[in-house]
């Protein structure tokens, strides 16, 4: 079975001042991925997301985990591409085979629709839905220094191999508390990139991620903070701004949220008390 690549060449006409020339450029591949779940003899499509091919099993596992379909990696028996569909589409359908004979209650997920790489995972945008799932605040043990945060962006950017060629992908990186990069995933959807990172950790048996830092390119949204919360990640950093609901979620569940991480500066929107060695004596420790 031929898998689609992450990069595709395309013809372009380049304009520079009054000159025009034919050339070849490269764009990031965008393909649909249908995620199916199976338990016993029952198979059901859970979602279709637009993604960049690669690490598809991790994406599926991370998506199921962050949405509460599964709570541990042990619930997954196997993951495979489907071969019972029309030729040429097999690489875009992933089936997650669960242990046991009955599917979880999927109706409550409000997830039976197509989601795009642009909007990411939409629909469940209430803090109450997380509380109803029994998700509580993250642990408040981890402490970090500003030098660690400053180092994250410098490590993330050089490792974005597909972005380097196309300029069109988001990235998510998982770091240790001293700033060592553990894993990085790229995708045309920032939420997919986070699912891939979390899915990799889930399949490796590394959840919860209570001593890890998540760094994302672009902005941080409710969906990204939700995925971090379910994986128990206490610190989330982003190159750009957070949304208002991302700030609300981080505040309610005790996540340190960093935005506008640039050379020599960053903003801390919630959880500034986790930083050591900073002049934060006048800050509210509950901020």
CORURMO-V909169 format. One record per residue. N is the residue number from 1. RES is the residue in three letters. PSI is psi in whole degrees, -180 to 180 (none if undefined). Layout:
# CORURMO-V909169
n=N res=RES psi=PSI
n=N res=RES psi=PSI
This chain:
# CORURMO-V909169
n=1 res=UNK psi=128
n=2 res=UNK psi=122
n=3 res=UNK psi=140
n=4 res=UNK psi=143
n=5 res=UNK psi=173
n=6 res=UNK psi=-12
n=7 res=UNK psi=140
n=8 res=UNK psi=130
n=9 res=UNK psi=149
n=10 res=UNK psi=148
n=11 res=UNK psi=139
n=12 res=UNK psi=161
n=13 res=UNK psi=117
n=14 res=UNK psi=129
n=15 res=UNK psi=131
n=16 res=UNK psi=107
n=17 res=UNK psi=-119
n=18 res=UNK psi=9
n=19 res=UNK psi=147
n=20 res=UNK psi=143
n=21 res=UNK psi=150
n=22 res=UNK psi=141
n=23 res=UNK psi=175
n=24 res=UNK psi=131
n=25 res=UNK psi=176
n=26 res=UNK psi=137
n=27 res=UNK psi=156
n=28 res=UNK psi=136
n=29 res=UNK psi=134
n=30 res=UNK psi=119
n=31 res=UNK psi=150
n=32 res=UNK psi=147
n=33 res=UNK psi=117
n=34 res=UNK psi=128
n=35 res=UNK psi=116
n=36 res=UNK psi=151
n=37 res=UNK psi=145
n=38 res=UNK psi=137
n=39 res=UNK psi=122
n=40 res=UNK psi=-125
n=41 res=UNK psi=6
n=42 res=UNK psi=127
n=43 res=UNK psi=135
n=44 res=UNK psi=139
n=45 res=UNK psi=127
n=46 res=UNK psi=-41
n=47 res=UNK psi=160
n=48 res=UNK psi=122
n=49 res=UNK psi=146
n=50 res=UNK psi=128
n=51 res=UNK psi=171
n=52 res=UNK psi=123
n=53 res=UNK psi=144
n=54 res=UNK psi=135
n=55 res=UNK psi=38
n=56 res=UNK psi=-34
n=57 res=UNK psi=-40
n=58 res=UNK psi=-40
n=59 res=UNK psi=-47
n=60 res=UNK psi=-45
n=61 res=UNK psi=-44
n=62 res=UNK psi=-38
n=63 res=UNK psi=-47
n=64 res=UNK psi=-37
n=65 res=UNK psi=-48
n=66 res=UNK psi=-24
n=67 res=UNK psi=1
n=68 res=UNK psi=11
n=69 res=UNK psi=-38
n=70 res=UNK psi=158
n=71 res=UNK psi=-15
n=72 res=UNK psi=160
n=73 res=UNK psi=-21
n=74 res=UNK psi=-18
n=75 res=UNK psi=-13
n=76 res=UNK psi=123
n=77 res=UNK psi=-44
n=78 res=UNK psi=163
n=79 res=UNK psi=136
n=80 res=UNK psi=155
n=81 res=UNK psi=146
n=82 res=UNK psi=142
n=83 res=UNK psi=4
n=84 res=UNK psi=29
n=85 res=UNK psi=-180
n=86 res=UNK psi=145
n=87 res=UNK psi=138
n=88 res=UNK psi=-15
n=89 res=UNK psi=-4
n=90 res=UNK psi=-36
n=91 res=UNK psi=-5
n=92 res=UNK psi=14
n=93 res=UNK psi=120
n=94 res=UNK psi=134
n=95 res=UNK psi=125
n=96 res=UNK psi=114
n=97 res=UNK psi=119
n=98 res=UNK psi=153
n=99 res=UNK psi=151
n=100 res=UNK psi=173
n=101 res=UNK psi=-3
n=102 res=UNK psi=139
n=103 res=UNK psi=152
n=104 res=UNK psi=172
n=105 res=UNK psi=97
n=106 res=UNK psi=-19
n=107 res=UNK psi=-33
n=108 res=UNK psi=-11
n=109 res=UNK psi=-15
n=110 res=UNK psi=45
n=111 res=UNK psi=17
n=112 res=UNK psi=67
n=113 res=UNK psi=170
n=114 res=UNK psi=134
n=115 res=UNK psi=148
n=116 res=UNK psi=163
n=117 res=UNK psi=-22
n=118 res=UNK psi=-49
n=119 res=UNK psi=-17
n=120 res=UNK psi=-148
n=121 res=UNK psi=109
n=122 res=UNK psi=163
n=123 res=UNK psi=-56
n=124 res=UNK psi=77
n=125 res=UNK psi=46
n=126 res=UNK psi=141
n=127 res=UNK psi=-29
n=128 res=UNK psi=-32
n=129 res=UNK psi=-33
n=130 res=UNK psi=-42
n=131 res=UNK psi=-37
n=132 res=UNK psi=-27
n=133 res=UNK psi=-3
n=134 res=UNK psi=18
n=135 res=UNK psi=126
n=136 res=UNK psi=180
n=137 res=UNK psi=154
n=138 res=UNK psi=163
n=139 res=UNK psi=147
n=140 res=UNK psi=45
n=141 res=UNK psi=-38
n=142 res=UNK psi=137
n=143 res=UNK psi=142
n=144 res=UNK psi=162
n=145 res=UNK psi=159
n=146 res=UNK psi=-31
n=147 res=UNK psi=-37
n=148 res=UNK psi=-46
n=149 res=UNK psi=-43
n=150 res=UNK psi=-30
n=151 res=UNK psi=-18
n=152 res=UNK psi=-49
n=153 res=UNK psi=-39
n=154 res=UNK psi=-28
n=155 res=UNK psi=-35
n=156 res=UNK psi=-48
n=157 res=UNK psi=-46
n=158 res=UNK psi=-20
n=159 res=UNK psi=-3
n=160 res=UNK psi=78
n=161 res=UNK psi=-45
n=162 res=UNK psi=-36
n=163 res=UNK psi=-36
n=164 res=UNK psi=-35
n=165 res=UNK psi=-40
n=166 res=UNK psi=-28
n=167 res=UNK psi=16
n=168 res=UNK psi=23
n=169 res=UNK psi=150
n=170 res=UNK psi=163
n=171 res=UNK psi=151
n=172 res=UNK psi=133
n=173 res=UNK psi=142
n=174 res=UNK psi=127
n=175 res=UNK psi=156
n=176 res=UNK psi=173
n=177 res=UNK psi=-15
n=178 res=UNK psi=9
n=179 res=UNK psi=15
n=180 res=UNK psi=129
n=181 res=UNK psi=123
n=182 res=UNK psi=-43
n=183 res=UNK psi=151
n=184 res=UNK psi=136
n=185 res=UNK psi=144
n=186 res=UNK psi=150
n=187 res=UNK psi=157
n=188 res=UNK psi=-20
n=189 res=UNK psi=126
n=190 res=UNK psi=-33
n=191 res=UNK psi=-36
n=192 res=UNK psi=-40
n=193 res=UNK psi=-41
n=194 res=UNK psi=-42
n=195 res=UNK psi=-39
n=196 res=UNK psi=-42
n=197 res=UNK psi=-47
n=198 res=UNK psi=-40
n=199 res=UNK psi=-39
n=200 res=UNK psi=-43
n=201 res=UNK psi=-39
n=202 res=UNK psi=-48
n=203 res=UNK psi=-23
n=204 res=UNK psi=1
n=205 res=UNK psi=30
n=206 res=UNK psi=1
n=207 res=UNK psi=138
n=208 res=UNK psi=157
n=209 res=UNK psi=54
n=210 res=UNK psi=-17
n=211 res=UNK psi=43
n=212 res=UNK psi=159
n=213 res=UNK psi=134
n=214 res=UNK psi=130
n=215 res=UNK psi=131
n=216 res=UNK psi=146
n=217 res=UNK psi=156
n=218 res=UNK psi=-150
n=219 res=UNK psi=168
n=220 res=UNK psi=133
n=221 res=UNK psi=177
n=222 res=UNK psi=-44
n=223 res=UNK psi=-42
n=224 res=UNK psi=-43
n=225 res=UNK psi=-35
n=226 res=UNK psi=-45
n=227 res=UNK psi=-40
n=228 res=UNK psi=-42
n=229 res=UNK psi=-48
n=230 res=UNK psi=-34
n=231 res=UNK psi=-3
n=232 res=UNK psi=32
n=233 res=UNK psi=123
n=234 res=UNK psi=-14
n=235 res=UNK psi=125
n=236 res=UNK psi=128
n=237 res=UNK psi=147
n=238 res=UNK psi=151
n=239 res=UNK psi=-33
n=240 res=UNK psi=-157
n=241 res=UNK psi=156
n=242 res=UNK psi=160
n=243 res=UNK psi=166
n=244 res=UNK psi=-39
n=245 res=UNK psi=-29
n=246 res=UNK psi=-42
n=247 res=UNK psi=-43
n=248 res=UNK psi=-44
n=249 res=UNK psi=-46
n=250 res=UNK psi=-39
n=251 res=UNK psi=-47
n=252 res=UNK psi=-33
n=253 res=UNK psi=12
n=254 res=UNK psi=28
n=255 res=UNK psi=136
n=256 res=UNK psi=121
n=257 res=UNK psi=118
n=258 res=UNK psi=134
n=259 res=UNK psi=169
n=260 res=UNK psi=46
n=261 res=UNK psi=105
n=262 res=UNK psi=168
n=263 res=UNK psi=118
n=264 res=UNK psi=3
n=265 res=UNK psi=153
n=266 res=UNK psi=159
n=267 res=UNK psi=138
n=268 res=UNK psi=115
n=269 res=UNK psi=-32
n=270 res=UNK psi=153
n=271 res=UNK psi=34
n=272 res=UNK psi=-19
n=273 res=UNK psi=-15
n=274 res=UNK psi=-14
n=275 res=UNK psi=136
n=276 res=UNK psi=149
n=277 res=UNK psi=16
n=278 res=UNK psi=153
n=279 res=UNK psi=71
n=280 res=UNK psi=21
n=281 res=UNK psi=-28
n=282 res=UNK psi=7
n=283 res=UNK psi=148
n=284 res=UNK psi=124
n=285 res=UNK psi=-12
n=286 res=UNK psi=4
n=287 res=UNK psi=none
